[in-house]
Amino acid sequence: MKNRYDMVVVGAGPGGSVTARRAAEKGLDVLLIEKRQEIGTPVRCAEGLSKMGLGDHLEPDRRWIAAEPGSGRIHSPDGTQVIMSEKAAGNEVGYVLDRKIFDRALAYKAADAGAEVYTKTAAKGLITNDGFVKGVIMRHFGDLCEVSSDIVIGADGVESLVGRWAGIDTALKASDMEAGAQYLMSGIDVDQEFCEFYLGNNLAPGGYAWFFPKGERQANVGVGVLSSMTDQPAVKYLDNFVKRKFPEGHILETVYGGIPVLGQIERSVANGLILVGDAARHTDPITGGGIANAMNAGVAAVGVAVKAISIGDTSTKTLDEYERKWRSSAFGIALKNRVAIKKKFIKFRDSQLDNLAHSLKDVVIGEMTISGLMAELIKQNPKALLDLRKVVF
């Protein structure tokens, strides 16, 4: 490891690895560090990703595609099903990933592009000078060292320490968080064609339960609950769901985590620093998904960082271009709008959720997206959802 790089990226998840790769491809000298000894572990999400979300970041590879569902089913509290199928519109749906392999593939791409990648290397603080971030203090295989850089990218997850050290408020209130719990299960009946979503205030207050196929007789089964709406841990709801739906299944892996769902971060840049992905709360408030958003944010961050380094100005005045870019992008606008949708739906009683599902009982949603679903719901229930028209259309 050298003493200086153009850019240091903290965190080798999808956002960090894509940032490191794109920066290296632009000719920057890049260091990518990951505190864990293995990239991709532990898995902290349901592993779903749309084909559109994958975009230009990585070519599909069967090694990290566990399943390729063609449809989605939403189950209301009384069992009414709403089918979302892109086959009806002639489009593609998405992938259920093996994140361990997928994340490593992204890191390999970064290394191939010229970035130096170090695991078991944890950020312990920032080097600062006159109010500017100038590098990272890190522990590498037990030894403390300092590495200077023109720009630091914080891709270190929810409640980013890197952001906090730079003076950005990354702390989250419990009321803004969903608590998630998930099991990788085997020995259960799996329909590879469908991702399943289950609603209900007793089942998952403020959130939902899910079932994502991962190959023959395997699936990710999880529950997300809004912390402010329950005094029980998410795993209690998950155990109840599993006991009812998959009593014969076997638990192979367990995942727990927090998901920011009810507010955008106030700032995602500081002098010499940019936050991407979960560190910048780029997680979808409704689905909890954030892989595609993190990768897209990484691309936006690199464009601004390369310009800032070339002109020798990494102040917030220059880096604010990144702030404007991601907030005005398709995913940035969607994040803002979906907070409004989330806040509306968490107030609904089970009977209201059932009524909405009944209105779509004989409708096949042609576009398997939140926007497609909401557009159809508003069409069928104009009075009940009138105030959401401005955030959907």
Buried (B, 14 or more C-beta within 10 A) or exposed (E): EEEBBBBBBBBBBBBBBBBBBBBBBBEBBBBBBBBBEEBBEEBBBBBBBBBEBBEEBBEEEEEBBBBBBBBBBBBBBEEBEBBBBBBBEEBBBBBBBBBBBBBBBBBBBBBEBBBBBBBBBBBBBBBBEEEBBBBBBBBBEEEEBBBBBBBBBBBBBBBBBBBBBBBBEBEBEEEBBBBBBBBBBBEBEBEBBBBBBBBBBEBBBBBBBBBBBBBEBBBBBBBBBBBBBBEEBBBEBBBBBBEEBBEEBEBEEEBBBBBBBBBBBEBBBBBBBBBBBBBBBBBBBBBBBBBBBBBBBBBBBBBBBBBBBEEEEBBBEBBBBBBEBBBEBEBBEBBBBBBBBBEBBBEBEBEBBBBBBBBBEEBBBBBBBBBBBBBBBBEBBEEBBEEBEEBBE
